[in-house]
Amino acid sequence: MSARLITLIILVIIILIYVLYNTQPVEVKFLFWETQVSKALITLGSFLAGIILGLIVAKIDQLNKERKKRSLQKQ
């Protein structure tokens, strides 16, 4: 297995342990919306949102680099 996969597996295990130990409900207020959610769901949701945003930013950066590379090759 690659070091990247092992690191990812360890990170996921650490996050799951954290999530399982933090199941207490907390009050969440956002603008006019108010609800109670477990700390586990907030943590997991934040983690997944961070991964998705990171992937989007990386893809945009990759597309910009490819576009610049193509424009340089045409010149």
N, C-alpha and C positions, 0 to 999 in steps of 0.2 A: 504494500500500500504506500501511496505517496505521503509525504509529510503534510501536504495541504489537506488531504482527506482525514488524516489522523487528527490534525488540529481542529478541523470542522467538527468531527465526532466528539472530541473532548469539549469543545465550546457548547455544543448542543446538550451534552450530558450535564454540564454545569448549569446551564439555563434551566433545564428541566428540574434539576434538584432545587434550584432557587424557586421556581414556580410552584413546585409541590409543597414547599415549606411556607409559602405565603398565600394561603387561601382565604385570609380574612377579608370581609367586604369593606370597601372604602367608598366614600361619597365622591362622585365626580361631577363637577359643575363646568359646563361649557356654554357660554353665551346664555341662552334662555333654557338650556337643557340641563337636567339634573337627574342623576340616577346612582344606584349603588352597584358596584362591580367588584369582583374579587381582585386582589392584587395580582394574582396569577394571570388573569386575562389582560390586565393593563400592561404587565411586563411582557407577556408574549406578543401582544398587539404592537407594542412599541418596537420590540425586536424585529418583528416581521416588516413593519413599516420602514425601519432603518435599512433592512436588507433590500427591500423593493426600491427605495429611493437611491441607494447606493448603486444598484444595478442599472437604474435609469440614467444616472449621471455618468456611469462608466460607458454605457452604450452611446450616449450623446458625444462624449469625448472621443470615443473610437470612430464614430461617424465623421466628426470634424477633422480628425487626423487623416482619415482616408480621403476626404474631400480635398484637403490641402495637398496631399500626396499626388492626387490625380491632376490638380491644377498645375503643380510643378512639373509633372511629366509632360503635359501638353505644351509647356513653354519651351 
